[in-house]
Amino acid sequence: MYKSILSVLFLSSLLVFSVEAAPKVTDVAAKQENSQTRLVKINSATVTELAALDGVGEVKAQAIVEYRKANGNFKSIEQLNEVKGIGDKLIDKNRANLSL
């Protein structure tokens, strides 16, 4: 009897720990959705759209928009280097999500 009770307790504890350790489907889906940023067109994107890029907050996004207004559309993604606060590392980090 004692062995039966111990076996039941052991098996139930395994069940509890395995359920708690398993990632929830909604958590996994949310992480995948967050990691997939939409393509941002730098010649027409709003401040909000630009701020969604990795490492670009509202201040840098506003600087991009102001540069675009003053100098016209970007001719290349690398031209973002001319915007104050935007460098090669930031461009490379977001390159897959940027377009003209």
N, C-alpha and C positions, 0 to 999 in steps of 0.2 A: 504494500500500500504506500509506504513511504517513497519508494522508487517511482511509483506512478505519479504521485503528487509532484515530486521533483522534476520528472520528465515534462509534465504539463506546464509547470512554471517556467522551465527552461525554454520550451518551444514557444510559449506565449511571449516571453521576453524577446526572443529572436524576431518574432512577428512585429512587435511594437517597434523595435529598433530599425528593422528594415523598412518599415513604412515611413518612419520619421526621416530616415536618411535618403530616401528616394526623392529626387526633385519633382516638384509638382509640374504638371504639363503646362499650366498657365504661366509659371515662372520661366520655363524654358522658352515658350513662345514670346514672352515679353522681352527677354534678353535678345532673342534673334531679331525681333522687330526693331529694337533700339540700336542694334549694331548695323542695321541696314539703312544708312542714310540715303535719302533720295538724291537724284542728280540735281545739282544746283547750277543754273545758268548765270554766270557772273555778270553778264551784260543786261540781265533783266530781273535778277533776284531782288527781293525786298530785304530790308534790314533783318527782319525776323527769319527769313529763309537762310540768309548768310550766317546769322548768329547760331544756327543749328549745326554748323560745321564744327568739327573737332578743333578746339583751341581758339575759336573765333567767338568772342562775346559781342555784346551790342555795340561797344565802342569801336572795335575793329570793323564790324559790319557797317557801321555808319561811315567810317573812314573810306571803306570800299565804295559805298554809294556816292559819297561826296567826290571822290577821285573820278568816278565814272561821269558824274555830272560836269565836272570841270574840264575833263580831258577827252570825253567821248568814250565809245565802247572799247573794251579791251581787244587787242588784236591776237593775244595769246594768253594762256594761263600764267606763264612766267612773268607777264607784265604786272601781275599782282605784287611783285617785289617792289614796285615803285610806290606802293601804298605804305605809309608809315605804320610800322608795327607788324607788317607781313614779311616773312622771310622764307627762304628755301625750305626749311624744316616744316613749317606750317603748310606750305604748298604741297610738299611731298606727302605729308600725312593725309591730306584731303584730295589728292590728285584723282583718285578713282571716282570721286563724287563731284568733280568740277567739269563744267563744259562752258563753251562760249554761248 
